[in-house]
Amino acid sequence: MDDRPPPDPAKLLASWMEWEKGETTPGMVMKNLKTGGLRELLEAMVEPPTP
């Protein structure tokens, strides 16, 4: 069972911006994006291919 909350785009963007400003290392940013649900957010935005 996954107890993580749904992805929060604002938090994901904040993590990304920390990296762009040089405040966070790339590895930490990737961890934050992964645990923050970036994959789930992107999957929800992609339309399934039509047959």
C-alpha positions, -999 to +999 in steps of 0.1 A: +000+000+000+013+034-010+006+061+017+022+090-003-001+120-010-009+128-046+018+148-065+019+185-057+031+204-088+041+234-067+063+213-045+079+196-075+086+230-091+101+243-058+125+213-058+135+220-093+140+257-086+163+248-057+185+230-081+185+258-107+195+283-079+223+259-069+208+253-035+205+215-039+226+189-055+213+171-086+210+138-067+189+153-040+167+170-066+161+137-083+152+120-050+128+148-042+112+146-076+108+109-074+094+108-039+072+138-047+055+119-075+068+135-107+064+102-126+028+099-115+021+136-125+037+131-159+018+098-165-015+115-157-007+143-182+001+119-211-029+108-231-029+070-238-022+062-274-052+055-296-053+020-311 
